[in-house]
Amino acid sequence: NVPGMKTQARLKQFPRQTLRPVGNHPIVRGIEPFQIPWDETFPNMWLSPKITPLIESDDPSFVQPTVGWVGIYPKGRVVCFEPGHTRFVWADPVFRKVVHNMILWCGGRLS
């Protein structure tokens, strides 16, 4: 077991959620807060304190609001993003821009 690790993450569906970029990582640089429509996520997952948070949810039920992050090994270029389970979210231009930036960054084409 990892100290502080929570194993109570459960699937949560929500009609609308505002996502807010965190920090100045190249993936979120220039991205403003945006709303995503009907989607689902796993709130309150345990996340390593070594991750770099990228995007947080405004959902007040989240103990851990981070829903997008860069992994703990910077040279590995691993990025995780919880939203994106429905066609409603895929159609959102800001969501698509964030995913585009994630792909570019993972490929070493965004710095």
Backbone as numpy.savetxt, mean C-alpha at the origin, in Angstrom:
# Nx Ny Nz CAx CAy CAz Cx Cy Cz
8.14 -17.03 16.86 7.32 -15.83 16.86 8.18 -14.57 16.86
7.68 -13.55 16.21 8.35 -12.26 16.16 7.69 -11.36 17.19
8.46 -10.70 18.06 7.84 -9.81 19.06 6.94 -8.77 18.41
5.73 -8.63 18.94 4.78 -7.64 18.44 3.98 -8.11 17.24
4.24 -9.32 16.78 3.55 -9.81 15.58 2.09 -10.09 15.89
1.21 -9.56 15.05 -0.23 -9.78 15.19 -0.65 -10.78 14.11
-1.50 -11.71 14.48 -1.98 -12.69 13.51 -3.48 -12.59 13.35
-4.05 -11.43 13.61 -5.49 -11.26 13.57 -5.99 -10.57 12.30
-5.20 -10.56 11.25 -5.64 -9.92 10.01 -6.82 -10.69 9.43
-7.84 -9.97 9.03 -9.04 -10.57 8.43 -9.41 -9.75 7.21
-9.95 -10.41 6.22 -10.40 -9.72 5.03 -11.48 -8.70 5.40
-11.33 -7.48 4.87 -12.33 -6.45 5.12 -12.72 -5.84 3.79
-14.01 -5.76 3.54 -14.51 -5.09 2.35 -15.02 -3.72 2.76
-14.80 -2.73 1.91 -15.24 -1.39 2.23 -15.70 -0.69 0.97
-16.69 0.20 1.09 -17.22 0.89 -0.10 -16.31 1.99 -0.63
-15.59 2.67 0.22 -14.72 3.75 -0.22 -13.66 3.97 0.85
-12.47 4.30 0.38 -11.35 4.48 1.29 -10.41 5.53 0.68
-9.87 6.37 1.52 -8.89 7.34 1.04 -7.50 6.81 1.36
-6.64 6.82 0.36 -5.26 6.39 0.53 -4.36 7.61 0.44
-3.38 7.66 1.34 -2.50 8.81 1.45 -1.06 8.37 1.30
-0.32 8.96 0.34 1.11 8.66 0.22 1.87 9.09 1.48
2.92 8.35 1.79 3.75 8.62 2.96 5.18 8.80 2.49
5.83 9.86 2.93 7.24 10.07 2.60 7.46 10.58 1.20
8.70 10.44 0.74 9.09 10.98 -0.56 9.76 9.91 -1.43
9.35 8.68 -1.25 9.90 7.60 -2.07 9.53 7.86 -3.53
10.38 7.48 -4.49 10.06 7.72 -5.90 8.71 7.16 -6.35
8.25 6.09 -5.75 6.97 5.49 -6.13 5.81 6.44 -5.86
5.87 7.18 -4.76 4.74 8.04 -4.39 5.01 9.53 -4.58
6.19 9.85 -5.04 6.53 11.26 -5.25 5.55 11.88 -6.24
4.91 12.98 -5.85 3.97 13.68 -6.71 2.55 13.11 -6.69
2.32 12.04 -5.94 0.98 11.45 -5.84 0.23 12.13 -4.69
-0.97 12.58 -4.96 -1.82 13.20 -3.95 -2.72 12.13 -3.31
-3.28 12.39 -2.12 -4.25 11.44 -1.56 -5.37 11.18 -2.58
-5.83 9.93 -2.60 -6.87 9.56 -3.56 -7.82 8.55 -2.95
-9.04 8.54 -3.47 -10.05 7.60 -2.98 -10.14 6.43 -3.94
-10.30 5.25 -3.36 -10.57 4.09 -4.20 -11.96 3.56 -3.84
-12.69 3.12 -4.84 -14.03 2.59 -4.60 -13.96 1.14 -4.16
-15.08 0.52 -4.11 -15.27 -0.82 -3.58 -14.05 -1.72 -3.75
-13.49 -2.19 -2.64 -12.31 -3.04 -2.66 -12.26 -3.83 -1.37
-11.20 -4.59 -1.20 -10.99 -5.34 0.03 -9.51 -5.33 0.36
-9.22 -5.53 1.62 -7.84 -5.56 2.07 -7.77 -6.37 3.35
-6.59 -6.58 3.85 -6.39 -7.31 5.10 -5.83 -6.35 6.14
-6.71 -5.69 6.88 -6.22 -4.72 7.87 -5.55 -5.41 9.04
-4.68 -4.67 9.68 -4.05 -5.08 10.93 -3.11 -6.26 10.77
-2.50 -6.39 9.59 -1.46 -7.40 9.42 -0.22 -6.93 10.17
0.58 -7.87 10.60 1.87 -7.51 11.18 2.80 -7.14 10.04
3.46 -6.00 10.17 4.46 -5.57 9.20 5.76 -5.32 9.94
6.84 -5.73 9.35 8.15 -5.53 9.96 8.39 -4.04 10.19
9.00 -3.69 11.31 9.35 -2.28 11.52 10.43 -1.80 10.56
11.02 -2.72 9.78 12.07 -2.36 8.84 11.55 -1.98 7.45
10.25 -2.12 7.20 9.71 -1.75 5.89 9.76 -0.23 5.72
9.59 0.21 4.49 9.43 1.63 4.20 7.98 1.84 3.78
7.15 2.44 4.66 5.75 2.68 4.28 5.66 3.63 3.09
4.72 3.32 2.19 4.49 4.17 1.02 3.10 4.79 1.02
2.09 3.98 1.43 0.71 4.42 1.34 -0.05 3.93 2.57
-0.85 4.84 3.14 -1.66 4.52 4.31 -3.14 4.71 4.01
-3.97 3.94 4.71 -5.42 4.05 4.61 -5.94 4.99 5.68
-7.08 5.62 5.39 -7.72 6.47 6.40 -8.75 5.70 7.22
-8.88 4.39 6.99 -9.88 3.59 7.70 -9.56 3.59 9.20
-10.47 4.10 10.04 -10.18 4.19 11.48 -10.10 2.84 12.19
-10.55 1.77 11.55 -10.48 0.46 12.19 -9.10 -0.18 12.02
-8.24 0.39 11.20 -6.91 -0.18 10.99 -6.00 0.19 12.15
-5.45 -0.79 12.82 -4.43 -0.53 13.84 -3.13 -0.14 13.14
-2.84 -0.81 12.04 -1.67 -0.54 11.21 -2.20 0.00 9.88
-2.14 1.30 9.63 -2.77 1.88 8.43 -2.00 1.65 7.13
-0.78 1.13 7.18 0.03 0.96 5.98 -0.56 -0.12 5.07
-0.83 0.25 3.80 -1.36 -0.71 2.83 -0.45 -0.82 1.60
0.63 -0.05 1.58 1.63 -0.12 0.52 2.99 0.13 1.12
3.98 -0.70 0.77 5.28 -0.56 1.38 6.37 -1.18 0.51
7.62 -0.76 0.79 8.79 -1.36 0.18 9.36 -2.32 1.21
9.81 -3.48 0.72 10.33 -4.53 1.59 11.56 -4.11 2.38
12.00 -5.01 3.21 13.08 -4.70 4.16 14.47 -4.75 3.54
14.59 -5.27 2.32 15.89 -5.36 1.66 15.90 -4.41 0.47
16.40 -3.19 0.64 16.33 -2.16 -0.42 16.91 -2.61 -1.76
17.96 -3.41 -1.75 18.54 -3.85 -3.02 17.66 -4.87 -3.72
16.71 -5.47 -2.99 15.83 -6.47 -3.57 14.70 -5.87 -4.39
14.41 -4.60 -4.21 13.35 -3.90 -4.95 12.02 -4.64 -4.91
11.58 -4.94 -3.71 10.29 -5.60 -3.49 9.31 -4.57 -2.97
8.14 -4.50 -3.61 7.11 -3.57 -3.17 5.80 -4.34 -3.03
5.02 -3.99 -2.02 3.74 -4.65 -1.75 2.65 -3.58 -1.72
1.48 -3.95 -2.24 0.35 -3.02 -2.28 -0.92 -3.84 -2.11
-1.63 -3.64 -1.02 -2.81 -4.45 -0.72 -4.01 -4.18 -1.62
-4.37 -2.94 -1.91 -5.57 -2.70 -2.74 -5.39 -3.23 -4.16
-6.52 -3.42 -4.84 -6.48 -3.80 -6.23 -7.23 -5.08 -6.53
-8.27 -5.37 -5.76 -9.00 -6.62 -5.92 -10.23 -6.51 -6.82
-10.60 -5.32 -7.24 -11.82 -5.17 -8.03 -11.58 -4.32 -9.27
-12.45 -4.46 -10.24 -12.34 -3.68 -11.47 -12.56 -2.19 -11.20
-13.28 -1.88 -10.14 -13.52 -0.47 -9.79 -12.20 0.21 -9.44
-11.36 -0.49 -8.72 -10.06 0.07 -8.34 -9.13 0.12 -9.55
-9.13 -0.92 -10.36 -8.26 -0.95 -11.54 -8.53 0.21 -12.48
-9.77 0.68 -12.50 -10.14 1.78 -13.40 -9.69 3.15 -12.90
-9.28 3.24 -11.63 -8.89 4.52 -11.06 -7.54 4.96 -11.62
-7.45 6.16 -12.22 -6.19 6.58 -12.84 -5.05 6.78 -11.84
-5.34 7.19 -10.63 -4.25 7.38 -9.66 -3.74 6.03 -9.19
-4.64 5.09 -8.94 -4.22 3.73 -8.57 -3.31 3.17 -9.67
-3.73 3.35 -10.91 -2.94 2.83 -12.04 -1.56 3.50 -12.11
-1.50 4.80 -11.80 -0.22 5.52 -11.79 0.70 4.96 -10.70
0.14 4.70 -9.52 0.95 4.13 -8.43 1.50 2.76 -8.84
0.65 1.91 -9.39 1.10 0.58 -9.83 2.16 0.71 -10.92
1.96 1.63 -11.85 2.94 1.90 -12.91 4.29 2.30 -12.29
4.24 3.21 -11.32 5.47 3.64 -10.65 6.14 2.48 -9.92
5.34 1.60 -9.31 5.90 0.43 -8.62 6.65 -0.47 -9.59
6.07 -0.69 -10.75 6.72 -1.54 -11.76 8.02 -0.91 -12.24
7.96 0.40 -12.53 9.17 1.10 -12.97 10.26 1.04 -11.90
9.90 1.26 -10.65 10.88 1.25 -9.57 11.49 -0.14 -9.41
10.65 -1.17 -9.44 11.16 -2.53 -9.30 12.13 -2.89 -10.41
11.89 -2.33 -11.60 12.78 -2.58 -12.73 13.98 -1.66 -12.78
14.14 -0.82 -11.76 15.29 0.08 -11.72 15.19 1.26 -12.67
13.96 1.58 -13.13 13.79 2.66 -14.09 13.18 3.91 -13.48
13.04 3.92 -12.14 12.50 5.09 -11.44 13.34 5.29 -10.19
13.89 6.49 -10.07 14.72 6.76 -8.88 14.46 8.14 -8.34
